[in-house]
């Protein structure tokens, strides 16, 4: 929830929020890939908010890890931070367990 950024700032918590930005609802897209033969519906975004500006609006240090080689050092400095990592929307979270299946039946590739 966006208001959690306000809480981090108000309390000055040493918390780093990571956003893996893939321009989609990644887990939904993944299910559509594996279970519905790449029949994608409402899982890819044409517009993505500027999460860096959003965090800065709350007074939180915001770092684009794809552009800042010192991101790791900055991300774990004192105070709240937000780190944005752009990733390919075709990256999947594996292993993947289909609904109703046993963990031993997980998809691995």
MDTraj code that builds the backbone (N, CA, C; nanometers):
import mdtraj as md
import numpy as np

residues = "UNK UNK UNK UNK UNK UNK UNK UNK UNK UNK UNK UNK UNK UNK UNK UNK UNK UNK UNK UNK UNK UNK UNK UNK UNK UNK UNK UNK UNK UNK UNK UNK UNK UNK UNK UNK UNK UNK UNK UNK UNK UNK UNK UNK UNK UNK UNK UNK UNK UNK UNK UNK UNK UNK UNK UNK UNK UNK UNK UNK UNK UNK UNK UNK UNK UNK UNK UNK UNK UNK UNK UNK UNK UNK UNK UNK UNK UNK UNK UNK UNK UNK UNK UNK UNK UNK UNK UNK UNK UNK UNK UNK UNK UNK UNK UNK UNK UNK UNK UNK UNK UNK UNK UNK UNK UNK UNK UNK UNK".split()
xyz = np.array([
    [0.0830, -0.1185, 0.0000],
    [0.0000, 0.0000, 0.0000],
    [0.0873, 0.1246, 0.0000],
    [0.0464, 0.2220, -0.0737],
    [0.1266, 0.3426, -0.0881],
    [0.1457, 0.4171, 0.0435],
    [0.0471, 0.4100, 0.1328],
    [0.0589, 0.4816, 0.2596],
    [0.1706, 0.4254, 0.3472],
    [0.2178, 0.3062, 0.3174],
    [0.3291, 0.2505, 0.3936],
    [0.4565, 0.3312, 0.3719],
    [0.4673, 0.3969, 0.2564],
    [0.5821, 0.4846, 0.2333],
    [0.5792, 0.6017, 0.3311],
    [0.4608, 0.6528, 0.3586],
    [0.4474, 0.7617, 0.4559],
    [0.4884, 0.7141, 0.5946],
    [0.4504, 0.5931, 0.6300],
    [0.4875, 0.5375, 0.7605],
    [0.6384, 0.5225, 0.7717],
    [0.7021, 0.4728, 0.6668],
    [0.8482, 0.4588, 0.6678],
    [0.9155, 0.5928, 0.6910],
    [0.8650, 0.6946, 0.6224],
    [0.9230, 0.8288, 0.6343],
    [0.8971, 0.8879, 0.7721],
    [0.7734, 0.8799, 0.8183],
    [0.7374, 0.9366, 0.9492],
    [0.8208, 0.8773, 1.0616],
    [0.8408, 0.7464, 1.0566],
    [0.9130, 0.6780, 1.1638],
    [1.0625, 0.6666, 1.1369],
    [1.1055, 0.7061, 1.0169],
    [1.2474, 0.6998, 0.9824],
    [1.3033, 0.5591, 0.9898],
    [1.2219, 0.4621, 0.9502],
    [1.2614, 0.3219, 0.9632],
    [1.3717, 0.2841, 0.8648],
    [1.4571, 0.1934, 0.9078],
    [1.5635, 0.1405, 0.8229],
    [1.5080, 0.0237, 0.7413],
    [1.4231, 0.0578, 0.6454],
    [1.3581, -0.0421, 0.5608],
    [1.3852, -0.0053, 0.4156],
    [1.4207, -0.1063, 0.3361],
    [1.4397, -0.0858, 0.1930],
    [1.3322, -0.1632, 0.1182],
    [1.2565, -0.0925, 0.0361],
    [1.1510, -0.1522, -0.0455],
    [1.2097, -0.1781, -0.1839],
    [1.1935, -0.2997, -0.2333],
    [1.2406, -0.3352, -0.3669],
    [1.1207, -0.3540, -0.4589],
    [1.1252, -0.2892, -0.5744],
    [1.0218, -0.3074, -0.6759],
    [1.0870, -0.3733, -0.7965],
    [1.0384, -0.4920, -0.8308],
    [1.0833, -0.5609, -0.9513],
    [0.9855, -0.5216, -1.0615],
    [1.0255, -0.4263, -1.1431],
    [0.9373, -0.3658, -1.2431],
    [0.9470, -0.4423, -1.3747],
    [0.8396, -0.5118, -1.4079],
    [0.8389, -0.5861, -1.5335],
    [0.7277, -0.5410, -1.6283],
    [0.6610, -0.4318, -1.5938],
    [0.5578, -0.3787, -1.6825],
    [0.4365, -0.4687, -1.6973],
    [0.4157, -0.5553, -1.5991],
    [0.3016, -0.6466, -1.6066],
    [0.2616, -0.6919, -1.4669],
    [0.1502, -0.7618, -1.4606],
    [0.1145, -0.8349, -1.3394],
    [0.1846, -0.9694, -1.3542],
    [0.3083, -0.9752, -1.3092],
    [0.3976, -1.0869, -1.3382],
    [0.3437, -1.2248, -1.3092],
    [0.2859, -1.2446, -1.1920],
    [0.2364, -1.3777, -1.1571],
    [0.1121, -1.4140, -1.2391],
    [0.0290, -1.3148, -1.2692],
    [-0.0884, -1.3400, -1.3536],
    [-0.0419, -1.3766, -1.4938],
    [0.0524, -1.2997, -1.5464],
    [0.1053, -1.3262, -1.6797],
    [0.1691, -1.4648, -1.6858],
    [0.2401, -1.5008, -1.5798],
    [0.3044, -1.6319, -1.5736],
    [0.2004, -1.7444, -1.5795],
    [0.0919, -1.7295, -1.5061],
    [-0.0137, -1.8313, -1.5101],
    [-0.0752, -1.8400, -1.6495],
    [-0.0941, -1.7246, -1.7135],
    [-0.1493, -1.7252, -1.8484],
    [-0.0526, -1.7911, -1.9463],
    [0.0761, -1.7784, -1.9200],
    [0.1775, -1.8431, -2.0039],
    [0.1723, -1.9947, -1.9864],
    [0.1806, -2.0404, -1.8617],
    [0.1887, -2.1837, -1.8351],
    [0.0559, -2.2575, -1.8503],
    [-0.0522, -2.1951, -1.8115],
    [-0.1796, -2.2663, -1.8043],
    [-0.2761, -2.2356, -1.9183],
    [-0.2550, -2.1227, -1.9884],
    [-0.3503, -2.0818, -2.0911],
    [-0.2837, -2.0551, -2.2257],
    [-0.1724, -2.1242, -2.2510],
    [-0.1076, -2.1229, -2.3824],
    [-0.0775, -1.9819, -2.4339],
    [-0.0211, -1.8978, -2.3454],
    [0.0153, -1.7595, -2.3802],
    [-0.1034, -1.6743, -2.4249],
    [-0.2214, -1.7060, -2.3791],
    [-0.3395, -1.6247, -2.4077],
    [-0.3462, -1.5149, -2.3005],
    [-0.2717, -1.4078, -2.3226],
    [-0.2592, -1.3016, -2.2234],
    [-0.3801, -1.2093, -2.2266],
    [-0.4313, -1.1788, -2.1088],
    [-0.5463, -1.0905, -2.0975],
    [-0.5307, -1.0023, -1.9744],
    [-0.5243, -0.8716, -1.9959],
    [-0.5192, -0.7723, -1.8880],
    [-0.4044, -0.7946, -1.7908],
    [-0.2936, -0.8486, -1.8396],
    [-0.1798, -0.8711, -1.7508],
    [-0.0569, -0.7893, -1.7899],
    [-0.0616, -0.7203, -1.9025],
    [0.0503, -0.6370, -1.9457],
    [0.0064, -0.4910, -1.9459],
    [0.0919, -0.4045, -1.8907],
    [0.0592, -0.2630, -1.8778],
    [0.1138, -0.1814, -1.9939],
    [0.0338, -0.0878, -2.0430],
    [0.0812, 0.0084, -2.1410],
    [0.1444, 0.1285, -2.0725],
    [0.1082, 0.1494, -1.9461],
    [0.1599, 0.2615, -1.8679],
    [0.2053, 0.2088, -1.7324],
    [0.3206, 0.2565, -1.6877],
    [0.3727, 0.2190, -1.5561],
    [0.4028, 0.3473, -1.4798],
    [0.3562, 0.3595, -1.3559],
    [0.3841, 0.4800, -1.2772],
    [0.5337, 0.4982, -1.2532],
    [0.5736, 0.6205, -1.2292],
    [0.7125, 0.6507, -1.1950],
    [0.7293, 0.6296, -1.0447],
    [0.7663, 0.5087, -1.0068],
    [0.7781, 0.4740, -0.8653],
    [0.8896, 0.5510, -0.7958],
    [0.9928, 0.5904, -0.8705],
    [1.1011, 0.6693, -0.8112],
    [1.0489, 0.8057, -0.7674],
    [0.9734, 0.8720, -0.8546],
    [0.9151, 1.0020, -0.8198],
    [0.8140, 0.9886, -0.7066],
    [0.7398, 0.8820, -0.7089],
    [0.6410, 0.8568, -0.6046],
    [0.7088, 0.8471, -0.4677],
    [0.8150, 0.7691, -0.4589],
    [0.8883, 0.7556, -0.3323],
    [0.9478, 0.8890, -0.2903],
    [1.0054, 0.9600, -0.3858],
    [1.0649, 1.0907, -0.3537],
    [0.9593, 1.1882, -0.3036],
    [0.8371, 1.1753, -0.3541],
    [0.7272, 1.2587, -0.3071],
    [0.6961, 1.2372, -0.1601],
    [0.7282, 1.1204, -0.1100],
    [0.7106, 1.0900, 0.0318],
    [0.8373, 1.1205, 0.1118],
    [0.9398, 1.1733, 0.0443],
    [1.0645, 1.2051, 0.1125],
    [1.1542, 1.0848, 0.1343],
    [1.1369, 0.9828, 0.0523],
    [1.2165, 0.8606, 0.0639],
    [1.3199, 0.8574, -0.0476],
    [1.4420, 0.8206, -0.0118],
    [1.5492, 0.8063, -0.1091],
    [1.5105, 0.6984, -0.2093],
    [1.5153, 0.7307, -0.3381],
    [1.4756, 0.6368, -0.4429],
    [1.5921, 0.6130, -0.5379],
    [1.6182, 0.4863, -0.5675],
    [1.7357, 0.4474, -0.6446],
    [1.6934, 0.3577, -0.7607],
    [1.7412, 0.3891, -0.8803],
    [1.7208, 0.3015, -0.9950],
    [1.8440, 0.2124, -1.0061],
    [1.8304, 0.0857, -0.9697],
    [1.9444, -0.0062, -0.9667],
    [2.0022, -0.0314, -1.1052],
    [1.9226, -0.0122, -1.2096],
    [1.9721, -0.0336, -1.3447],
    [2.0602, 0.0812, -1.3934],
    [2.0566, 0.1947, -1.3240],
    [2.1335, 0.3116, -1.3665],
    [2.2411, 0.3536, -1.2670],
    [2.2359, 0.3039, -1.1449],
    [2.3271, 0.3480, -1.0389],
    [2.4117, 0.2306, -0.9918],
    [2.5409, 0.2322, -1.0254],
    [2.6295, 0.1215, -0.9893],
    [2.6524, 0.1099, -0.8394],
    [2.6222, 0.2150, -0.7646],
    [2.6392, 0.2143, -0.6192],
    [2.5083, 0.1828, -0.5461],
    [2.4088, 0.1314, -0.6181],
    [2.2757, 0.1123, -0.5602],
    [2.2773, 0.0249, -0.4360],
    [2.3582, -0.0802, -0.4349],
    [2.3566, -0.1733, -0.3217],
    [2.4037, -0.1050, -0.1940],
    [2.5088, -0.0280, -0.2060],
    [2.5612, 0.0447, -0.0893],
    [2.4579, 0.1465, -0.0394],
    [2.3970, 0.2195, -0.1317],
    [2.2975, 0.3207, -0.0947],
    [2.1712, 0.2579, -0.0360],
    [2.1321, 0.1429, -0.0883],
    [2.0068, 0.0792, -0.0463],
    [2.0085, 0.0362, 0.0994],
    [2.1266, 0.0108, 0.1523],
    [2.1344, -0.0377, 0.2896],
    [2.1963, 0.0636, 0.3846],
    [2.1974, 0.1893, 0.3418],
    [2.2368, 0.2979, 0.4315],
    [2.1217, 0.3222, 0.5287],
    [2.1476, 0.4001, 0.6310],
    [2.0458, 0.4281, 0.7322],
    [1.9267, 0.5018, 0.6711],
    [1.8069, 0.4678, 0.7174],
    [1.6852, 0.5349, 0.6730],
    [1.6086, 0.4543, 0.5703],
    [1.4893, 0.5019, 0.5333],
    [1.4073, 0.4306, 0.4350],
    [1.4545, 0.4553, 0.2920],
    [1.4429, 0.3516, 0.2091],
    [1.4847, 0.3601, 0.0692],
    [1.3887, 0.2789, -0.0169],
    [1.3829, 0.3157, -0.1439],
    [1.3111, 0.2374, -0.2430],
    [1.4079, 0.2101, -0.3568],
    [1.4193, 0.0836, -0.3964],
    [1.5072, 0.0442, -0.5062],
    [1.4212, -0.0132, -0.6179],
    [1.4378, 0.0421, -0.7366],
    [1.3654, -0.0040, -0.8549],
    [1.4599, -0.0866, -0.9410],
    [1.4185, -0.2081, -0.9728],
    [1.4955, -0.2945, -1.0623],
    [1.4071, -0.3304, -1.1807],
    [1.4456, -0.2877, -1.2996],
    [1.3700, -0.3218, -1.4199],
    [1.4104, -0.4614, -1.4653],
    [1.3106, -0.5464, -1.4866],
    [1.3370, -0.6823, -1.5322],
    [1.2490, -0.7123, -1.6527],
    [1.2864, -0.8136, -1.7273],
    [1.2122, -0.8549, -1.8454],
    [1.0789, -0.9160, -1.8038],
    [0.9703, -0.8772, -1.8688],
    [0.8390, -0.9290, -1.8305],
    [0.8251, -1.0781, -1.8573],
    [0.9142, -1.1348, -1.9358],
    [0.9073, -1.2779, -1.9646],
    [0.9795, -1.3636, -1.8610],
    [1.0435, -1.2992, -1.7622],
    [1.1046, -1.3751, -1.6530],
    [0.9938, -1.4352, -1.5680],
    [1.0093, -1.5605, -1.5338],
    [0.9089, -1.6288, -1.4526],
    [0.9635, -1.6602, -1.3143],
    [0.8727, -1.6787, -1.2200],
    [0.9088, -1.7194, -1.0848],
    [0.8964, -1.8710, -1.0807],
    [1.0087, -1.9365, -1.0652],
    [1.0103, -2.0823, -1.0643],
    [1.0768, -2.1330, -0.9370],
    [1.0390, -2.2481, -0.8855],
    [0.9372, -2.3365, -0.9401],
    [0.7973, -2.2788, -0.9234],
    [0.7058, -2.3262, -1.0057],
    [0.5676, -2.2789, -1.0098],
    [0.4748, -2.3975, -0.9850],
    [0.3867, -2.3839, -0.8868],
    [0.2928, -2.4910, -0.8522],
    [0.1535, -2.4511, -0.9005],
    [0.0959, -2.5331, -0.9849],
    [-0.0406, -2.5090, -1.0328],
    [-0.1383, -2.5216, -0.9168],
    [-0.2462, -2.4445, -0.9215],
    [-0.3494, -2.4524, -0.8177],
    [-0.4008, -2.5953, -0.8068],
    [-0.4082, -2.6447, -0.6845],
    [-0.4586, -2.7792, -0.6601],
    [-0.3562, -2.8892, -0.6780],
    [-0.2342, -2.8530, -0.7188],
    [-0.1296, -2.9531, -0.7389],
    [-0.0413, -2.9643, -0.6156],
    [0.0291, -3.0746, -0.6074],
    [0.1238, -3.0951, -0.4980],
    [0.2548, -3.0243, -0.5292],
    [0.3269, -2.9859, -0.4259],
    [0.4555, -2.9182, -0.4449],
    [0.5541, -3.0030, -0.5249],
    [0.5445, -3.1346, -0.5146],
    [0.6382, -3.2198, -0.5890],
    [0.6106, -3.2168, -0.7391],
    [0.4956, -3.1632, -0.7783],
    [0.4598, -3.1535, -0.9199],
    [0.4873, -3.0144, -0.9778],
    [0.5725, -2.9383, -0.9119],
    [0.6008, -2.8008, -0.9544],
    [0.6652, -2.7964, -1.0925],
    [0.6276, -2.6942, -1.1700],
    [0.6928, -2.6679, -1.2986],
    [0.8262, -2.6012, -1.2704],
    [0.9306, -2.6462, -1.3365],
    [1.0642, -2.5936, -1.3084],
    [1.1263, -2.5195, -1.4265],
    [1.0638, -2.5245, -1.5427],
    [1.1171, -2.4494, -1.6574],
    [1.0074, -2.4103, -1.7530],
])
top = md.Topology()
chain = top.add_chain()
for i, resn in enumerate(residues, 1):
    res = top.add_residue(resn, chain, resSeq=i)
    for name in ("N", "CA", "C"):
        top.add_atom(name, md.element.get_by_symbol(name[0]), res)
traj = md.Trajectory(xyz[None], top)
